[in-house]
Amino acid sequence: MTAKAKPHPAQEAIDPKKALVPSVQRVNERRVSRGFWPKISRTAARIPFADQVLAVWYAARDPETPTAAKGIMLGALAYFVMPVDAIPDVFAGIGFTDDAAVIAALIATLSANIRKRHRDQAAQALERLKAQ
């Protein structure tokens, strides 16, 4: 009998079956609360999808966004802020491709929950970040 390998936290964060489990949601929310702004501040000027990540952030924080959508959004944002993921971010040029793929898939699936106001807030935040 072999023991089943425990999934990597990054995989658990974005697994739709697990991302909606309350305990996983709490962990993802803590990861995002602690790590989102430091990471987006460091990377906004280098990643072409920063506006999309920010729009997801604002949608996930919006009380009007459905709970299930928030759970998946928090999972994607937790994956974004994790220091260890499928392709480490330190690899220039390709380091953020896995993050971009996760965000693109999330937006393709949940775009109805990312409103114009979230995109507007993202654009304003990105302007502020790039001005720093």
Buried (B, 14 or more C-beta within 10 A) or exposed (E): EEEEEEEEBBEBBBBEEBBBBEEBBEBBBEBBBEBBBEBBEEBBEEBEBBBBBBBBBBBBBBEEBEEEBBBBBBBBBBBBBBEEBEEEBEEEEEBBEBBBEBBEEBBEEBEEBBBEEBBEBBEEBBEEBEEE
